[in-house]
Amino acid sequence: MSHPDSQPSTTHVTFTKNQQWFVRFFTAVLIDLLVLNLFDEYWENVIIDSFTISLLAAILLQVLLRVTIRIEHRISAFFDKRSGTFNKFLKLFSLWAVLFGSKFVILGAIDLAFGEEVLFLGAYHGIITFILVIVVMLLAENLVTKINQWVGLIGVVDS
């Protein structure tokens, strides 16, 4: 039993940037794994041969999505240093091209890595299905981030 006059103990834990990166990456892979397997189980347009393959696919997807985001940020930073309407247009067009084109590159990498073990079927050789899966993954990652931020605020408000 605690003494009535004692204050609840608070522990301050510090994480390095590498630890923070790992936790974010690991969490994102688990979210992607969940999304991939739910699509595999409930939609005939997504076929994944095994849990192990879906885990490896989730890791590859997360790596390639992070590379895509890094490229987007570099393009944005490049054009942010320049003024003018034409540069704004070039920025938007370049970002769109990377966003759209990267989905074909990522789908090709999935096909190269896993072949018939991971299939996205449907319109336009499965690209629409694949884009939908990616959008749901990003929405799920964003939702988990928002929930985590909200949970962090509860402790601040209740203190």
C-alpha positions in Angstrom: 0.0 0.0 0.0 1.2 3.5 -0.7 1.3 6.2 1.9 -1.6 8.7 1.5 0.9 11.7 1.3 3.0 10.1 -1.4 2.9 11.4 -4.9 2.6 9.0 -7.8 6.0 8.3 -9.2 6.7 9.5 -12.7 9.5 8.0 -14.8 11.1 9.9 -17.6 12.4 7.7 -20.4 14.5 9.0 -23.2 14.8 7.3 -26.5 17.5 7.9 -29.1 16.5 8.9 -32.7 17.4 5.4 -33.8 15.1 3.9 -31.2 12.3 6.3 -32.2 12.8 5.4 -35.9 12.8 1.7 -35.1 9.5 1.9 -33.1 7.8 3.9 -35.9 9.1 1.5 -38.6 8.1 -1.6 -36.6 4.7 -0.2 -35.9 4.1 0.7 -39.5 5.2 -2.8 -40.6 2.7 -4.3 -38.2 -0.1 -2.1 -39.4 0.8 -2.9 -43.0 0.9 -6.6 -42.2 -2.6 -6.3 -40.6 -4.0 -4.4 -43.6 -2.5 -6.8 -46.1 -3.8 -9.9 -44.3 -7.3 -8.4 -43.9 -7.4 -7.7 -47.6 -6.1 -11.2 -48.4 -8.8 -12.7 -46.2 -11.8 -10.6 -47.2 -11.2 -9.6 -50.9 -10.6 -11.9 -53.7 -8.5 -9.3 -55.6 -5.6 -9.6 -53.0 -3.9 -13.0 -52.8 -1.0 -13.7 -50.5 0.3 -17.3 -50.2 1.3 -17.2 -46.5 1.7 -15.2 -43.4 5.5 -15.2 -43.8 5.2 -13.8 -47.3 2.8 -11.1 -46.1 5.3 -10.1 -43.4 8.1 -9.9 -45.9 5.8 -8.0 -48.3 4.9 -5.5 -45.5 8.6 -4.9 -44.7 9.3 -4.3 -48.4 6.3 -2.0 -48.8 7.3 0.0 -45.8 10.9 0.4 -47.0 9.7 1.5 -50.5 7.1 3.8 -49.1 9.7 5.5 -46.9 12.0 5.9 -49.8 9.2 7.5 -51.8 8.4 9.9 -49.0 12.1 10.9 -48.7 12.1 11.6 -52.5 8.9 13.7 -52.2 10.5 15.7 -49.4 13.6 16.4 -51.4 11.6 17.5 -54.4 9.5 19.7 -52.2 12.6 21.3 -50.5 14.2 21.8 -54.0 11.2 23.8 -55.3 10.5 25.6 -52.0 13.8 27.5 -52.6 12.4 28.8 -55.9 9.7 31.3 -56.4 7.3 31.8 -59.3 4.2 30.2 -60.7 6.0 27.9 -63.1 8.2 26.5 -60.2 5.0 25.9 -58.2 3.6 24.0 -61.2 6.8 22.0 -61.5 6.7 21.2 -57.8 3.1 19.9 -58.0 3.7 18.0 -61.2 6.9 16.4 -59.9 5.3 15.4 -56.6 2.3 13.9 -58.5 4.6 12.0 -60.9 6.5 10.6 -57.9 3.3 9.7 -56.0 1.7 8.1 -59.1 4.8 6.6 -60.6 6.1 5.1 -57.4 3.1 2.8 -57.1 4.1 1.2 -60.4 7.7 0.8 -59.2 6.6 -0.6 -55.8 4.1 -3.0 -57.5 6.9 -4.1 -59.8 9.2 -4.7 -56.9 6.6 -6.8 -55.1 6.1 -8.8 -58.3 9.9 -9.2 -58.7 10.4 -10.2 -55.1 7.4 -12.5 -54.6 6.0 -13.4 -58.1 2.9 -15.4 -57.9 3.0 -15.5 -54.1 1.6 -11.9 -53.8 -1.1 -11.0 -56.4 -3.1 -7.8 -56.8 -5.9 -8.5 -59.3 -8.5 -6.4 -61.0 -8.6 -3.4 -63.2 -5.5 -2.3 -65.0 -3.5 -5.4 -64.0 -4.2 -4.9 -60.3 -2.8 -1.3 -60.0 -6.2 0.0 -58.8 -6.4 -2.7 -56.2 -2.8 -2.1 -55.1 -3.4 1.7 -54.8 -6.5 1.0 -52.7 -4.4 -1.2 -50.4 -1.7 1.4 -50.1 -4.2 4.2 -49.3 -5.8 2.0 -46.6 -2.3 1.3 -45.1 -1.5 5.0 -45.0 -4.9 5.8 -43.4 -4.4 3.1 -40.8 -0.9 4.3 -40.0 -2.3 7.9 -39.7 -5.2 6.7 -37.5 -2.8 4.9 -35.1 -0.6 8.0 -35.0 -3.6 10.1 -34.1 -4.7 7.7 -31.4 -1.2 7.6 -29.9 -1.2 11.4 -29.8 -4.6 11.5 -28.2 -3.6 8.9 -25.6 -0.5 11.0 -24.8 -2.7 14.0 -24.2 -4.9 12.1 -21.7 -2.0 11.7 -19.3 -1.2 15.5 -19.6 -4.8 16.6 -19.0 -5.4 14.2 -16.1 -2.1 15.0 -14.3 
